[in-house]
């Protein structure tokens, strides 16, 4: 996978009751993307400890959830089906050749839809992260991940992979 495309060092707060509870990230992907990931990292300068690794494998329509401890990926990763690109893009492709539409239908993803919008909701009490996909005015539940590390240890967010740019990156605090 390619280098880090985006890095956000989180502000530190001396008051533990004032901590990040929600991350919203919207971006666009390169043409014909294969994968991208969002890592909740325990150090801005080192990726030896990752509290939460959320990876989208687009052609396989799969998400992989994992963590990294002392430089080693956990053997107990989770893989789930996720059709984040369901072929319903904002672009009208009715004028495109029918073979292109047939291929996209067979692969069940759109090569023209390159935008993503995700919400990560952090629950410190239960040490879990809920992920939602934003669609229009609504949001759809994607997954819930129980972390090994305390969510308080997260110091930065990294975006890797076939990401062209980040359009929005917002944090909500208690």
N, C-alpha and C positions, 0 to 999 in steps of 0.2 A: 504494500500500500504506500501511497505517496506521503510526503511530509505533512506536518500540521498546516492546515489552511487558515485556521483562525484560533487565536488563543485569548482567553479572557481571564485575567487574574481577578479573583473575587475580593471585594473590600473586606477588611477584617474589622470586626466589631468587638470591643471589649465586653459588651453586655451580651451574654449568650442568649438572652430572650429575644434579641434583635438579630435574627438570622434569616438567610434566604429560604423561602418556602416554595417559590415557584420560578421556573425559568421558561421563557418563551423564546423559541428560536425559529426564524423563518429564513429561507435561503433559496438559492437556485443552484441547480446541478449542471455539470457539463453535458454536452450532447452525448447520447448513448451511455449514460452512467452505469457503472457496474456495482459500486458500493460507496457508502460513506458511513462514518461513525462519529459519535459524540461521546467523549470521555469526561468523566467527573474525576479529576486527578487530585491527589493528595499533596502535590508539590508543583508549582508552576515550572520549575526547571528540570524535573525528573519524572519519568513515567514508570518508575519501579512499582508504585502503589497507585492503583486505579480503583476507586470505590465502585464505579459503575461504568461499564463499557456497553454502549448501545450501538449496534452495527446493523445497517440495512443492506442486504444483498439483493439488489433490485431484480435482476433476471430470475433469480430463484424465489422471489417474493417471500423472503425469510428475514427475520430479525434474529440476531445473536446477542444474548445478554451474558455478561461475564464480569469478572473482576481480576485484577492482577495484584499479587502480594510478593514483595521482595524480588521483583523482576520476573516472576513466573505466573503465567496465566493459569487460572483455576481449571482443573480437569472437569469440573461439574458445571459447564456452561449450559444455558438454555437456548433452544432454537424453537421459534414459533413462526407459523405461517402469517404473513402480513402482506396484503395486497395494497400497499401504500400508493401505488401507481396503477389505478384500475382502468386505465384507458380513457377516462373521462377528463379531458383537459379543457382548458379555456380556449384552445385554438380550434377553429373549424377546419377539419381536414377532409371535408367532403369533396374538395377539388383535387385531392391527392390521388394518385393512381390506386386502383383497387387492390393491387398486389401488396402495397404498403399496409393498407388497412387489414388485409387478410393475415399478414405476418404478425402485426400487432395483436390481432385478435387471438391468433394461435399462441403467442407468447403471453397473452393476457396482461400486457403492460403497454404504456404509451411511450413512444420514443420522442414525442413532442412535449410531454408534460415533464418539466424539469424543476418544478417548484415543490418545496416541502415546508410544512409548518407544524411544529411539535411543541407540546407543553409537557414539562417535567414537574410534577408536584411532589415535594419532599415532605415526608412524615417522620420527624425526628424521634417521636415517642416509640414508633414501631420499627424504625430503621428501614423504611421502604421508600421506593420511588415509583409513583404512578405515571405512566406515559399516555398522552392523548394526542391524536392527530386532529388538527384543526381543518374543518371543511366548511367554507362559507362562514355563516354565523354560528355554527355548532361545532361540537367536538366529539370524537369517538374514542372510547377507551381502547388502548392498544395492549398494555401489559402492566403488571405490578411486579417489582423486583425487590426482594429482601436482600439488603446489603450486609456484607461481613464487617466492613469498617463502619465506624460511626459517621453519620452524615456531617457532623461537625468538622471532620478532618478534610473535607473537600476545600481545596484552595484555588482551583482553576478549572475552567471548562475548555476542552480542546475539540476542534472539528477537523476530521481527517477525511481523505478520500476524494471522490469526484465532485467536489463542491466548487462551483464557480465563484459565488459570493454569498455573504450573509447580509440579508436585507434588514432584519430586526433581531436584536438580542436584548431581551429585557429581563430584569430581575425584580421579584416582589419579595419584600421582607415583612416579618411580623409587625 
